Amino acid sequence: MAWRPERLIKAGQLDNTTLGWTVGWLELEGIDQRLQLKLAGNCHPDLAGWKFNIHRVETEIPSTDTSPTYSGISLDQSGHVGDITADQMIKHHDIPDDELVRRLMAGEKPPFTWRKCLYLEWYSNANGRVVIQSTRLEVERIGERAFELTKDQWKEQSRQNADELGHFMAQLGDALEQRDAEDDA
């Protein structure tokens, strides 16, 4: 399971101009202070070596889902990079999530367009896996690119990302087993 706060993102800035580190902040609706990110690792090749702003280009479509509370979220989001890219293409629907689900469950094919989306994934020491995937957020690169990943560096970063996901899934499995054992006791 992942924390997915894409609807809450107001703005942000990430900086991957130092090889091996991605740092920055995110400003979220309903949280007074910015989340501070200090992540070991690099972005995907499209953002590696760049400092970039994140801004909302479209408001989210209201949903009837109840708003989750994020009172347990740490402002210190130190940890490891997962996948961070602005080049992912996904289906963009201009209908609320609950309407989308209703149509899909009814066997309908809701209208969509293909759009690039911002995909931010990291593994927080405090809160576990965090994923932001939105066609309503964009990046604006700032200044000059500090470096480009070589093929070998990108291969190693991809391996590290897969290792982080595997580690997270193992921790999740351990937590579920522990909960089941406690329920049986």
C-alpha positions as a printed NumPy array, in Angstrom:
array([[  0.   ,   0.   ,   0.   ],
       [  1.22 ,   3.492,  -0.752],
       [  0.338,   6.968,   0.398],
       [ -0.987,   8.779,  -2.71 ],
       [ -1.358,  12.519,  -2.027],
       [ -1.536,  13.725,  -5.654],
       [ -4.856,  15.51 ,  -5.042],
       [ -3.234,  17.508,  -2.231],
       [ -0.181,  18.792,  -4.122],
       [ -0.173,  22.568,  -4.554],
       [  3.454,  23.089,  -5.581],
       [  6.951,  21.762,  -5.079],
       [ 10.562,  21.789,  -6.085],
       [ 13.013,  18.927,  -6.498],
       [ 16.749,  19.186,  -7.09 ],
       [ 18.765,  16.28 ,  -8.543],
       [ 21.796,  18.384,  -9.528],
       [ 24.029,  16.422,  -7.121],
       [ 24.656,  12.911,  -8.431],
       [ 23.104,  10.386,  -6.051],
       [ 20.786,  12.814,  -4.22 ],
       [ 17.323,  14.213,  -4.865],
       [ 16.228,  16.888,  -2.385],
       [ 13.403,  19.391,  -2.213],
       [  9.984,  20.147,  -0.845],
       [  6.274,  19.686,  -1.531],
       [  3.459,  21.988,  -0.448],
       [  0.191,  20.154,   0.296],
       [ -3.36 ,  21.314,   0.924],
       [ -4.291,  20.956,   4.591],
       [ -0.715,  20.733,   5.854],
       [  0.706,  24.031,   7.126],
       [  4.382,  23.249,   6.595],
       [  6.127,  21.881,   3.538],
       [  7.193,  18.27 ,   3.341],
       [ 10.989,  18.154,   3.109],
       [ 12.463,  15.456,   0.87 ],
       [ 16.027,  14.201,   1.175],
       [ 16.28 ,  11.094,  -0.956],
       [ 19.244,   8.929,  -1.856],
       [ 19.261,   8.27 ,  -5.598],
       [ 18.588,   9.897,  -8.937],
       [ 15.553,  10.672, -11.054],
       [ 14.889,   8.952, -14.373],
       [ 17.056,  10.197, -17.276],
       [ 14.505,  12.874, -18.287],
       [ 14.889,  14.657, -14.915],
       [ 18.31 ,  13.456, -13.718],
       [ 20.711,  16.371, -13.318],
       [ 17.921,  18.949, -13.187],
       [ 16.41 ,  21.209, -10.566],
       [ 12.71 ,  21.577, -11.332],
       [  9.547,  23.205, -10.036],
       [  6.296,  21.289,  -9.786],
       [  3.085,  23.185, -10.322],
       [ -0.566,  22.382, -10.762],
       [ -1.884,  23.085, -14.257],
       [ -5.416,  21.802, -13.705],
       [ -7.612,  21.513, -10.64 ],
       [ -8.651,  18.068,  -9.534],
       [-12.154,  16.918, -10.331],
       [-14.151,  16.681,  -7.095],
       [-14.861,  13.179,  -5.872],
       [-17.47 ,  11.919,  -3.442],
       [-14.77 ,   9.98 ,  -1.577],
       [-14.191,  11.182,   1.958],
       [-11.028,  13.184,   2.407],
       [ -8.324,  11.169,   4.153],
       [ -6.495,  12.581,   7.134],
       [ -2.747,  12.833,   7.022],
       [ -2.062,  13.637,  10.651],
       [  0.533,  10.843,  10.836],
       [  2.598,  12.113,   7.918],
       [  6.102,  13.207,   8.79 ],
       [  7.339,  16.517,   7.428],
       [ 10.74 ,  14.807,   7.097],
       [ 10.442,  12.561,   4.053],
       [ 14.034,  11.291,   4.098],
       [ 14.616,   7.966,   2.418],
       [ 15.296,   6.54 ,  -1.025],
       [ 14.218,   7.52 ,  -4.515],
       [ 11.827,   5.244,  -6.342],
       [ 10.809,   6.202,  -9.871],
       [ 10.736,   9.946, -10.606],
       [  9.848,  10.966, -14.165],
       [  7.78 ,  13.454, -16.151],
       [  7.721,  11.248, -19.267],
       [  5.188,   8.589, -18.249],
       [  2.108,   8.41 , -20.526],
       [ -1.222,   7.438, -18.964],
       [ -4.93 ,   7.646, -19.743],
       [ -6.449,  10.949, -18.597],
       [-10.157,  10.922, -17.743],
       [-12.132,  14.128, -17.235],
       [-14.682,  12.542, -14.911],
       [-14.668,  12.009, -11.143],
       [-13.081,   8.772,  -9.888],
       [-16.377,   7.39 ,  -8.571],
       [-18.021,   7.978, -11.995],
       [-15.041,   6.342, -13.715],
       [-15.36 ,   3.27 , -11.482],
       [-19.128,   3.115, -12.031],
       [-18.693,   3.201, -15.818],
       [-15.923,   0.595, -15.799],
       [-17.97 ,  -1.72 , -13.549],
       [-20.885,  -1.336, -15.984],
       [-18.629,  -2.494, -18.818],
       [-18.471,   0.934, -20.453],
       [-15.354,   2.456, -21.961],
       [-15.118,   6.005, -20.586],
       [-13.587,   8.604, -22.909],
       [ -9.932,   9.445, -22.331],
       [ -6.92 ,  11.133, -23.829],
       [ -3.293,  10.056, -23.509],
       [ -1.235,  12.549, -21.517],
       [  2.186,  12.795, -19.987],
       [  2.057,  12.663, -16.239],
       [  4.347,  13.467, -13.379],
       [  5.27 ,  10.305, -11.485],
       [  7.041,  10.736,  -8.146],
       [  7.765,   7.673,  -6.028],
       [  9.947,   7.441,  -2.959],
       [ 10.41 ,   5.27 ,   0.113],
       [ 10.212,   7.378,   3.252],
       [ 11.956,   6.189,   6.394],
       [  9.001,   7.563,   8.367],
       [  5.974,   6.742,   6.192],
       [  6.897,   4.007,   3.718],
       [  6.077,   4.159,   0.02 ],
       [  4.75 ,   7.435,  -1.386],
       [  3.422,   7.741,  -4.96 ],
       [  2.25 ,  10.84 ,  -6.812],
       [  0.939,  10.195, -10.326],
       [ -0.938,  13.026, -11.986],
       [ -1.664,  14.46 , -15.418],
       [ -2.67 ,  17.669, -13.637],
       [  0.852,  18.449, -12.419],
       [  3.761,  19.593, -14.569],
       [  7.443,  20.275, -14.144],
       [  9.444,  23.306, -15.164],
       [ 13.179,  22.705, -15.379],
       [ 15.304,  25.46 , -13.815],
       [ 18.753,  26.55 , -14.956],
       [ 21.194,  24.218, -16.63 ],
       [ 21.412,  20.453, -16.395],
       [ 24.224,  19.432, -13.999],
       [ 24.773,  15.903, -15.392],
       [ 23.286,  13.153, -17.532],
       [ 23.166,   9.571, -16.318],
       [ 25.278,   7.113, -18.275],
       [ 23.647,   3.864, -19.371],
       [ 25.461,   2.039, -16.558],
       [ 24.38 ,   4.626, -13.948],
       [ 20.766,   4.372, -15.108],
       [ 20.936,   0.562, -15.038],
       [ 22.261,   0.694, -11.457],
       [ 19.599,   3.244, -10.424],
       [ 16.873,   1.018, -11.921],
       [ 18.243,  -1.956,  -9.959],
       [ 18.258,   0.088,  -6.746],
       [ 14.654,   1.19 ,  -7.388],
       [ 13.594,  -2.44 ,  -7.825],
       [ 15.467,  -3.395,  -4.639],
       [ 13.671,  -0.637,  -2.701],
       [ 10.28 ,  -1.861,  -3.919],
       [ 11.213,  -5.434,  -2.977],
       [ 12.334,  -4.305,   0.491],
       [  9.102,  -2.358,   0.984],
       [  6.96 ,  -5.344,  -0.085],
       [  8.861,  -7.639,   2.313],
       [  8.246,  -5.186,   5.17 ],
       [  4.567,  -4.991,   4.252],
       [  4.312,  -8.787,   4.202],
       [  6.025,  -9.02 ,   7.609],
       [  3.618,  -6.443,   9.062],
       [  0.589,  -8.338,   7.735],
       [  1.886, -11.636,   9.142],
       [  2.484,  -9.995,  12.522],
       [ -1.039,  -8.535,  12.523],
       [ -2.52 , -11.938,  11.665],
       [ -0.49 , -13.571,  14.465],
       [ -1.72 , -10.933,  16.938],
       [ -5.325, -11.431,  15.789],
       [ -4.972, -15.196,  16.319],
       [ -3.557, -14.743,  19.823]])
